[in-house]
């Protein structure tokens, strides 16, 4: 299957990617391999993981699942969140150590997109960027990005990167129809600095899958079923579920489902290159991929804005 592509710096990626945060956690290696196989068969070429996912197991599982097809895809991973007292942050020595660890787990000689998972207030961003630039020049990283950065932090990182040195080509933050905070300033900063935006939680922690309904408990095995009653009742409030039902009606009137609306809507947003949706089954992968064939028109976008206004945060 051929899927439309966009660019993250020099990297060409499918507009729908696969988030691998479930690997080694919610699903075991056997199921993870099925999910990766379905993604490859569906035309996905962008796989996003992190050293912390599955307690480092996600990288290991993804590397084994890709196997000989590693060179056909773009692999993104992240570092910097706390694994333990010795493995965290963004100091230059740790940048090198974390990368070598990820390369070993992934079974590859380079990472296509290496991302700082969160700002490190104890380390000047210029020091981190210099260490990442060295890894780019060493051929171990192709492009660098960041995650969970504010607009001000993006500007600071851009100013700290010397001319000709590697700079963050992307930022990965939470963004969905139900969480539109990036529209306050981060997306504007992305446009001004030619930085690509990669949304995470595109299905709003599962609320935009259509599987949650008013007056009903979370389905067994779902993401929110393991979140606890209090969090489930907060996220899946009657008000939020009423909003979700209205969005599902908008999608249905166009002959699409809620998942397709959630992903296709994000792909209309400025600076967004790929939507990395997670999946726990091959069927979920295929459901996510269907969104790549739909470009919602202005009438649909206006209806979404009427239901969830720009910059609104419901989750």
C-alpha positions as CSV (number, residue, x, y, z in Angstrom):
1,X,0.0,0.0,0.0
2,X,1.3,3.5,-0.9
3,X,0.6,6.2,1.7
4,X,1.1,10.0,1.3
5,X,4.4,11.2,2.8
6,X,5.7,14.4,4.3
7,X,9.1,15.5,5.5
8,X,10.6,15.9,9.0
9,X,13.8,17.7,8.1
10,X,15.5,15.4,5.5
11,X,13.4,12.4,6.6
12,X,10.5,11.3,4.4
13,X,7.7,9.7,6.5
14,X,4.2,8.3,6.1
15,X,1.5,10.7,7.2
16,X,0.3,8.1,9.6
17,X,3.0,6.6,11.8
18,X,3.0,4.0,14.6
19,X,3.6,5.0,18.2
20,X,5.3,2.1,19.9
21,X,4.6,3.0,23.6
22,X,2.4,-0.1,24.1
23,X,5.2,-2.5,23.2
24,X,6.5,-4.4,26.2
25,X,3.8,-2.9,28.4
26,X,0.1,-3.2,27.3
27,X,1.0,-5.8,24.7
28,X,3.7,-8.5,24.7
29,X,6.3,-9.2,22.0
30,X,4.2,-11.5,20.0
31,X,1.3,-9.1,19.7
32,X,3.8,-6.2,19.1
33,X,5.3,-8.1,16.1
34,X,1.8,-8.5,14.7
35,X,1.2,-4.8,15.0
36,X,4.5,-3.9,13.3
37,X,3.8,-6.4,10.5
38,X,0.3,-4.8,9.9
39,X,1.9,-1.3,9.9
40,X,4.5,-2.3,7.3
41,X,1.8,-4.0,5.2
42,X,-0.4,-0.8,5.5
43,X,2.3,1.5,4.2
44,X,3.5,2.9,7.5
45,X,7.2,3.9,7.3
46,X,7.5,6.0,10.5
47,X,7.9,4.2,13.9
48,X,8.3,6.2,17.1
49,X,9.5,4.8,20.4
50,X,11.5,5.9,23.4
51,X,14.0,4.3,25.8
52,X,11.5,4.6,28.6
53,X,8.7,2.8,26.9
54,X,8.1,-0.7,28.3
55,X,11.0,-0.1,30.6
56,X,13.4,-0.2,27.5
57,X,11.6,-3.2,26.1
58,X,9.8,-1.3,23.4
59,X,13.1,-0.5,21.6
60,X,14.2,-4.1,21.8
61,X,10.9,-5.4,20.5
62,X,10.7,-2.9,17.7
63,X,14.2,-3.6,16.5
64,X,13.6,-7.4,16.4
65,X,10.2,-6.9,14.7
66,X,11.6,-4.7,11.9
67,X,14.5,-7.0,11.3
68,X,15.8,-6.9,7.8
69,X,13.2,-4.2,6.9
70,X,14.9,-1.6,9.2
71,X,16.4,0.2,6.2
72,X,13.0,0.7,4.6
73,X,11.6,2.8,7.5
74,X,12.3,5.9,9.6
75,X,12.9,5.0,13.3
76,X,12.5,7.7,15.9
77,X,13.3,7.3,19.6
78,X,13.7,9.5,22.6
79,X,15.9,9.9,25.6
80,X,16.1,12.0,28.8
81,X,13.1,10.9,30.9
82,X,14.2,9.1,34.1
83,X,14.9,5.4,33.7
84,X,16.8,5.4,37.0
85,X,19.2,7.6,39.0
86,X,22.0,7.0,36.4
87,X,19.9,7.2,33.3
88,X,18.1,10.5,32.9
89,X,18.5,14.1,31.8
90,X,20.4,15.7,28.9
91,X,23.9,16.2,30.0
92,X,26.4,15.7,27.1
93,X,27.9,12.5,28.6
94,X,24.5,11.0,29.0
95,X,23.4,11.9,25.5
96,X,26.2,9.7,24.2
97,X,25.5,6.9,26.6
98,X,21.7,7.0,26.0
99,X,22.2,6.9,22.3
100,X,24.6,3.9,22.4
101,X,22.1,2.1,24.7
102,X,19.3,2.8,22.3
103,X,21.3,1.7,19.2
104,X,22.1,-1.6,21.0
105,X,18.4,-2.2,21.9
106,X,17.2,-1.3,18.4
107,X,19.9,-3.4,16.8
108,X,20.8,-0.6,14.4
109,X,23.8,1.6,13.6
110,X,21.8,4.9,13.5
111,X,18.6,6.5,14.7
112,X,16.8,8.5,12.1
113,X,15.2,11.0,14.5
114,X,16.7,11.3,18.0
115,X,14.5,13.3,20.3
116,X,15.1,14.9,23.7
117,X,12.0,13.6,25.6
118,X,11.6,16.5,27.9
119,X,13.5,19.7,28.8
120,X,16.3,19.3,31.3
121,X,16.4,22.4,33.5
122,X,19.7,21.4,35.0
123,X,21.6,21.3,31.6
124,X,22.0,24.3,29.3
125,X,20.3,23.4,26.0
126,X,23.4,24.5,24.1
127,X,25.4,21.8,25.8
128,X,22.8,19.2,24.8
129,X,22.7,20.4,21.3
130,X,26.4,20.3,20.9
131,X,26.5,16.7,22.1
132,X,23.7,15.8,19.6
133,X,25.4,17.6,16.8
134,X,28.5,15.4,17.4
135,X,26.4,12.3,17.0
136,X,24.9,13.6,13.8
137,X,28.5,14.2,12.4
138,X,29.4,10.7,13.6
139,X,26.6,9.3,11.4
140,X,24.8,7.8,14.4
141,X,21.8,10.2,14.1
142,X,20.3,11.7,11.0
143,X,18.0,14.4,12.5
144,X,17.3,15.6,16.0
145,X,14.1,16.7,17.7
146,X,12.5,17.4,21.0
147,X,9.3,16.7,22.9
148,X,7.2,18.5,25.5
149,X,8.8,21.8,24.8
150,X,7.1,25.2,25.1
151,X,7.3,27.9,22.5
152,X,9.8,29.7,24.6
153,X,11.9,26.6,25.0
154,X,11.8,26.0,21.2
155,X,13.1,29.6,20.6
156,X,15.8,29.2,23.2
157,X,17.0,25.9,21.5
158,X,17.0,27.6,18.1
159,X,19.0,30.5,19.4
160,X,21.5,28.1,21.1
161,X,22.3,26.1,17.9
162,X,25.3,27.6,16.1
163,X,25.0,28.2,12.3
164,X,25.6,25.0,10.5
165,X,25.1,22.8,13.5
166,X,22.2,20.4,14.0
167,X,19.1,21.9,15.4
168,X,15.7,20.5,16.4
169,X,13.8,19.9,13.3
170,X,10.7,18.7,15.2
171,X,8.8,19.0,18.4
172,X,6.5,16.2,19.7
173,X,3.7,17.5,22.0
174,X,0.2,16.4,23.0
175,X,-2.3,17.5,20.4
176,X,-5.8,16.3,19.5
177,X,-9.2,17.7,18.8
178,X,-9.9,17.5,22.6
179,X,-6.5,19.0,23.5
180,X,-5.8,22.1,21.4
181,X,-3.3,23.8,23.6
182,X,-0.5,23.9,21.0
183,X,-2.6,26.3,19.0
184,X,-1.9,29.0,21.7
185,X,1.7,29.5,20.6
186,X,3.7,26.4,19.9
187,X,2.2,25.9,16.3
188,X,2.9,29.6,15.6
189,X,6.5,29.1,16.7
190,X,6.8,26.0,14.5
191,X,5.6,28.0,11.5
192,X,8.0,30.8,12.1
193,X,11.0,28.5,12.7
194,X,10.1,25.9,10.1
195,X,9.9,23.2,12.8
196,X,7.7,20.2,12.3
197,X,5.1,19.3,14.8
198,X,4.4,15.7,15.7
199,X,1.3,15.1,17.8
200,X,1.1,12.5,20.5
201,X,-2.1,11.3,22.1
202,X,-3.9,12.0,18.8
203,X,-6.9,10.0,20.0
204,X,-7.0,11.8,23.3
205,X,-6.0,8.8,25.4
206,X,-8.6,6.7,23.6
207,X,-11.6,9.0,24.0
208,X,-11.6,9.6,20.2
209,X,-11.8,5.9,19.4
210,X,-15.6,5.8,19.9
211,X,-15.4,2.9,22.4
212,X,-16.5,4.9,25.5
213,X,-20.1,5.7,26.1
214,X,-22.1,7.6,28.7
215,X,-23.3,5.5,31.6
216,X,-21.0,2.6,30.7
217,X,-17.8,1.5,32.3
218,X,-14.5,1.4,30.3
219,X,-14.3,-1.6,28.0
220,X,-12.1,-4.4,29.4
221,X,-8.5,-4.1,28.1
222,X,-8.9,-0.5,27.0
223,X,-6.4,2.2,27.9
224,X,-8.8,4.0,30.3
225,X,-9.9,0.7,31.9
226,X,-6.4,0.5,33.5
227,X,-6.4,4.2,34.4
228,X,-8.5,3.8,37.6
229,X,-12.1,4.8,38.2
230,X,-11.3,8.4,39.3
231,X,-9.3,9.2,36.1
232,X,-11.8,7.5,33.9
233,X,-14.6,9.5,35.3
234,X,-12.6,12.7,34.9
235,X,-11.6,12.1,31.3
236,X,-14.8,10.3,30.2
237,X,-17.2,12.7,31.9
238,X,-20.7,13.0,30.5
239,X,-19.8,16.4,29.1
240,X,-16.7,15.0,27.3
241,X,-18.6,12.0,26.0
242,X,-21.4,14.2,24.7
243,X,-18.7,16.2,22.7
244,X,-17.3,12.9,21.4
245,X,-20.7,11.8,20.2
246,X,-21.1,15.1,18.3
247,X,-17.8,14.7,16.7
248,X,-18.7,11.1,15.7
249,X,-21.8,12.5,14.0
250,X,-19.7,14.9,12.0
251,X,-17.5,12.1,10.8
252,X,-20.5,9.8,10.1
253,X,-22.1,12.4,7.9
254,X,-19.0,12.3,5.7
255,X,-18.9,8.5,5.6
256,X,-16.0,8.2,8.0
257,X,-15.6,7.2,11.6
258,X,-14.3,9.0,14.7
259,X,-10.8,7.7,14.5
260,X,-10.5,8.8,10.9
261,X,-11.7,12.3,11.8
262,X,-9.3,12.6,14.8
263,X,-6.3,11.7,12.6
264,X,-7.3,13.4,9.4
265,X,-8.1,16.6,11.3
266,X,-4.6,16.7,12.7
267,X,-3.1,16.2,9.3
268,X,-4.9,19.5,8.2
269,X,-3.1,21.4,11.0
270,X,-0.1,23.7,10.1
271,X,3.3,22.2,10.6
272,X,2.0,18.6,11.3
273,X,3.9,16.0,9.2
274,X,2.8,12.7,10.6
275,X,0.4,11.5,13.3
276,X,1.9,8.7,15.4
277,X,-1.1,6.8,16.6
278,X,-0.6,3.8,19.0
279,X,-2.2,0.4,18.4
280,X,-2.5,-2.8,20.3
281,X,-4.0,-4.9,17.4
282,X,-3.5,-5.1,13.6
283,X,-7.1,-4.0,13.2
284,X,-6.4,-0.8,15.1
285,X,-3.4,-0.1,12.8
286,X,-5.6,-0.5,9.7
287,X,-8.3,1.7,11.3
288,X,-5.7,4.5,11.9
289,X,-4.3,4.2,8.3
290,X,-7.7,4.7,6.7
291,X,-7.5,8.4,7.8
292,X,-4.6,9.0,5.3
293,X,-7.2,8.8,2.4
294,X,-9.4,11.6,3.7
295,X,-8.8,15.3,3.7
296,X,-11.6,17.0,5.6
297,X,-13.0,20.1,3.9
298,X,-13.6,23.5,5.3
299,X,-17.1,22.7,6.3
300,X,-16.0,19.8,8.5
301,X,-13.2,21.9,10.0
302,X,-15.7,24.6,10.9
303,X,-18.0,22.0,12.5
304,X,-15.1,20.7,14.6
305,X,-14.3,24.3,15.7
306,X,-17.9,24.8,16.7
307,X,-17.8,21.7,18.9
308,X,-14.3,22.2,20.3
309,X,-13.1,25.8,19.8
310,X,-9.5,26.5,18.9
311,X,-7.0,26.3,21.7
312,X,-9.6,24.6,24.0
313,X,-8.4,21.8,26.4
314,X,-11.0,19.2,27.4
315,X,-8.5,16.5,28.5
